[in-house]
């Protein structure tokens, strides 16, 4: 069994003191890339946001290690392919210098790039970004939005800053009364690292199938399925059109296809090339809508960290039909968009830190088998 990188306990690695002239709350970023053009373009994208300051730019992993020893940094954007010392080799040495620093791996959209990026997550990187080409980077608004959300969210987690008090006053609701036929998980920004934690804790003997939509490019999803299988929790594969969903198995929506669920005596996966929803394909909403119909509401939803509100409409349909939803809380989320949307809508039975979600799900499934209220 290969375990994911352990989550660092709060308070074990306090952030370094602020550099002169940088106000509290500003995300301090180091960019490490062997291309001066890429370094400059990423710096311009980040510093367009007044809450971000690029405090260092270096050309290789060895220079990043030296810079981290003298410069206070919250987040490092770390390229994979570099001379002198590549990103994957530099990662553990950077975390040894500063165990609290958050590292975002910048990966090319290739199978090899995806594999290295996800290996890095299991070695302690906090997240990844698929890196566009130098020619398209400056005009790629989606990349800028994703990178800024990850940088600011990870900087907040690094500083241990309290999350905005949006969760106060969240109304919780009773769990559905019918036992679930399916566990459905939605995630996006910050999702892969959260999934490593959740899936390993769920273990391999769930009494029902699990379906998952993670917003991710097509070159990354098969690698994510492989890495999720290796961590020793549920076996995971990309869903195939028409296959029967087996208990104790995790089915991942392939990149660029919606994962739909068909009902009957056995549940089946269907893959769809229908247009993107919420700007995403795969998207969480079509998975949840179809699961709700296939299972007559007997769906247990777990919504993890992610940008936007994909999954809100689908979760509402599930809950109104008698299903149950749990959301990751704001303090442990990189971005509290998707889980925050269903929490604020009053659709959740519980809103929990990441580490408590798997135990809650397992307890609910055990109680449902015994016929007791969860």
N, C-alpha and C positions, 0 to 999 in steps of 0.2 A: 504494500500500500504506500502510495506517495501522498503525503499530507500537504495541504496548502500552507503557505507562509502564515505563521501565527499572527493574530492581531495583537499589536502592541498595547498593553494596558494603559489607560489614561494616566498621565502624570509621570510615566517612566522616562520620557524623553522631552523635557520642557523645551520650548523653542528658544533659540539663541536671542540675545538682546537685539533690539531694533538698531539698525544702522542710523547714523545721524541724518536727519532730514526726511526720514520715512515715518509717517504717522501710523499709530496703531490701527490694525484692521486692513492695512494694505498688504496684498499678497506679493511676497518677494520671490522672484523667479530667476532661475539660471537656465539658459538655453545652451545645450551642448550638441553641436552638429558640425561636421567637417566642412560644410558649405557656408561660406560667408554670406552668400545670397539668401540661403534658407534662414540663417540666424537673423539677418536683418529683417526679412519678411515676417517671421514669427514675432520678433520684437515689436514691429509696428502694429501687428494685429492685436497683440496683448496690451500694449500701452495706449491703444485707442480707448481702453476702459480705465477710468481714473482710479479704480480700486486695485490696479495691478501695476507693479514696478519691476522691470527687468533690471536686476542688480548685477548680472554677470553674463558674459557670452564667451564660450570656449569652444575649441575645435576638436577635442578628443576626450576620452574618458580619464586619461591621466591628468590632463589639465583641470578637469572637473573636480577630481579628488583634491588637488592642490588648492583650487579656488574655494571649495567648501570648507576647508580648514581655516580660512581667514575671512569668509564673507557669510553673514547670516542669510539663510535661504529657507523658504517654506516649501517650494515646489521646484523640481528639476524636470525640464523637458529634455529627454535623453534619446538621442538617435541610436539606432542599432548598429548600422554599418559605418565604422570610423577607423582611421589608421591609429597606430600607437596602442590604443586600448579601446576595444569596441564596447558598445553599451551593455551587453549581457555580462561581459567580464568586469566592467566597472561597477555594476549595480551592487553586488555585495560589499565592495570596498567603500562605496559611498554610504551605504547604510551602516557600516562599521564606524565611519567618521561621525555620522549624525543619524542615530537610529530613528529619529522622529521625522526626518525629511521625507516628503512624499515625492515619488518618482513616477512620471508619466513617460512611457516608452512611445517613441515616434516610429511607427512601422510602415513600410511600404505595403501596398495592396497586393501582396503575393502570398502563396501558400507558405513559403519559407519565412517571410516576414511575420505572418500570422502566428506560426508555430513559435517563433522566438519571442514575440510579444506576450503570448499566453504562458510560455515557460517563465518569462520574467515576472508575471503576476504571481506565480506560485513560489517564486524566489524572493518576493517582498515588494515588487513594484506595486504602486497603488492603482494604476490604470494605464490605458494605452490610447493613442489616437492614430487612425490610419492617415498617413502623411500624403497629401497630394503632391504633384510635381511642382518644381520651382516656378514653372510658367503659369500654372493655374492657382497657386497658393494665394496670391494677393487678392484674387477675385472670388475665392471660395468662401462664401458667407456661412455655409453650413459648417465648414471646418473651423472658422473663427468662433462661431457660436458654441460649438462643442468644446473647443479648447478652453475658451474663457469660462464656461460653466465648470469644467473639470478643475481648472487651476483655482478658481475662487472657492469652490466647494472643498477641495482637498486642503487648501490653505486654512480654511476655517477649522477643519478637523485636526490639522496639525497643531494649530494654536490652542486647541481645546476650547475655542470660543463657544459660548452658548449659542445655540441656534435661535433665530428669531422666534418669538413666542406665538407663532401662528397656530401651534397645536393646542393652545389653551382654549378650553371651551368646546373641544371636539366631542360630539355626541356619539356614543357607542350604542350598538344594538345587540340584541340577543342573537345567538347563533341559530342557524337554520335547524329545523327539527328532524329532517330526513338525512340518513347517512349518505355521505358523498360517494359518487361513482368515479370522480375524477378530481385530481389536484391540478390546478392551472396556475402557472407562475408567469408574471410579466416583469421585465426589467429593461433598463436602457443605460443611461450614463452612470458609470460606476458599477454596472451590473455584473461583469465577469468575476470581479473579486468577491462581491456579495454572494454570487452563486456558488463559488468554491466553498465558502463558509456554510451556506445553507444546505447544499446537496450532501456534503460529507456528514453533516450532523443528522440528516434524515435517515441515513443508513440504507441498507439494501433490501429490507424486507417490508416495504410498504404494501398494504393490502389493496392498493388501487393504482391505476396508471397515473403518470405525471406528464403533463405537456408544458412546454416552455417556449415563449417568444422573447428573444433578446434582440434588440435593435443592433444589427451587425452586418457588415458586408458579406457577400457570398463566399469570398475567399477565406473568411474567418470561421464561419459556422461549423464546418466539418472538424476543424482543429479544436474549437471549443468543446464539441461533443467528445472528442478523444480525451481532452484534458479533464473534463468532468468525470469521465469513466475511470480515469487513473487515480483519482483522489480517494477512492475506497468507499464512496457512498453508492448511489444508484448507478447501475449501468445506463449509459446514455448513448443514443445514436440520433443522427438526423432522421426526421420522420420521412417515410416513403409513402407515396400515394397508394391508398387502398389497404395498407397493412393494419392488422388487428392490434389494438393497444393492449399490452399485457400488464398485469399488476407488477409493481416493483421495478418498472422500467421508465426511464425518462426519455421523452421524444422532443427533440429540438426542432423548431421551425427552421428550414433551410434558408440561407440568405436569398433575398429576392423572391420569396414565395410566402404567401399567407398559409398558416397551418389551420385547417378547419377540421371539425370533428363531426362524424356521422354516427347516429344512434342505431338502436336495434338490440338484439341479444348480446352482441359484442360491439364495443366502440371501435371505430376505424378512423384513420387519418386520411384527410384529403388535402392535396396541395393546390393552391390557386394562384394564378397570375393576374387576378383582378387588380384594378388600379390601387396605388398606395392609399392608405388611410392615415390621417394625422401625419402626413408627409412620410410615412414609413411603409415599407414592405420588406420583411414581414411586420405586421402590426398586431397588437394585443387585442384590440376590439373585435376583429372578425373571429379570432380564436375563441374569445369568451362568448360571443353571440352564438356561434355554432355549438359550442360546448353546452351552453344553457339549453338550447333546443334539443340536442341529442340526449341530454341527461335529465330533462324536465326539471331543471333547477338544482339538481343534486351535484353541485360543483363547489369545491373549496378553492378560493382564490387567495394567492399570496402575491402582493404587489411590492416589488423592491425598488430601490433607488432608480431614478430616471427623470429625464427632462421632459416637459410637456404634460399632456393629460391623456395620452393613449391608454386605453383600458377603463376610462371612467364610464363611458356608455355601456360597455360590456359588463362591467361589474354591477352597474345599476340593474341591468336586466337579470343577472344571476341572483342578486339579493332580493329583488322583488318577486322572483319565482321561488324563493325559499332557500337559496344557497347562502354561503357564508364567505366573508372577506376579511383578510388580515393585511395590514400595511406596515412597512418598515417606518420607524419613527424618523423625525427630522434630524435629530442629533447624530444618528449613525448613518444617514444618507449623504452621498456626495451631492446629489441634487434632489430636493424633495418636491419634484413635480408630479410624477405619476402616483406615488403613494399619497402625497399631500392632497391631490385632487379627490381621491376616493374618501380620504379621511375627512376633509372639509365638507364633503357632500353628505356626511353622516351614514356612510355605507359600511363602516367597519365594525366588526365584533371586537377587534383589538388593534391597537397601534403600538408596536413593540420595537425595542432595539434589535438589530440584526441577530445577535447571539441568542435571543429568546424566541425567535420565530419558529425554528425547527422543533424545539421542545413543545411549544404551544400546539403546532400542527399535529405532532405525534400524540399529544394528550387528547386533542379533540377526536382524532381517529379512533383511539382506544376507547374513549367514552362512548362514541357512537356505536362501536361494535357491541358494547355492553348494554346499550339502550339507555344510557344515562345522559342527562343534559350536559353539554360541554361548558 
